[in-house]
């Protein structure tokens, strides 16, 4: 069973006017519901390394008359690739991309860099125990590894949530820097 993107993003408690980022947005599975959640006064940055995916997000946004999505090409393994200042966004989603990239920590660090203090980071990945579809067992990233990477990047674990039968979902909050 796949969980609806709306049910997943409800964990972020987004309100009108907030700013969100969707890392590895693909065709907009989360970007479109995020745009609805933050409303016309909010903003969604949809990032992907594949330009054809960004065009799909733009097309879907036009069809739904969503003017608050900015689809941006980015190599998220590079620091600063989002082109946003530090502490800009209220929430960031990294879904189903960590298993495919070499420098997982760099991607998480970029998300944390652009999060406001207290901002939420959502990680969704293929469950290690998933039997059907998805990446090979060697490619999958365990919950423990995902938690470790997020915590080492400046976040504290908040909760695990239902992301469907084949995936796990983890929610983190960016820690305020210590003085």
Buried (B, 14 or more C-beta within 10 A) or exposed (E): EEBEBEEBBEBBEBEEEBBBBBBBBBBBBBBBBBBBBBBEEBBBBBBBBEEEBBEBBBEBBEEEEBEBBBBBEBEBBEEEBBEBEEBBBBBBBBBBBBBEBEEBBBBBBBBBBBBBEEBBBBBBBBBEEBEEEBBEEEEBBEBEBBBEBBBEBBBEBBEEBEBBEBBBBBBBBBBEEEE
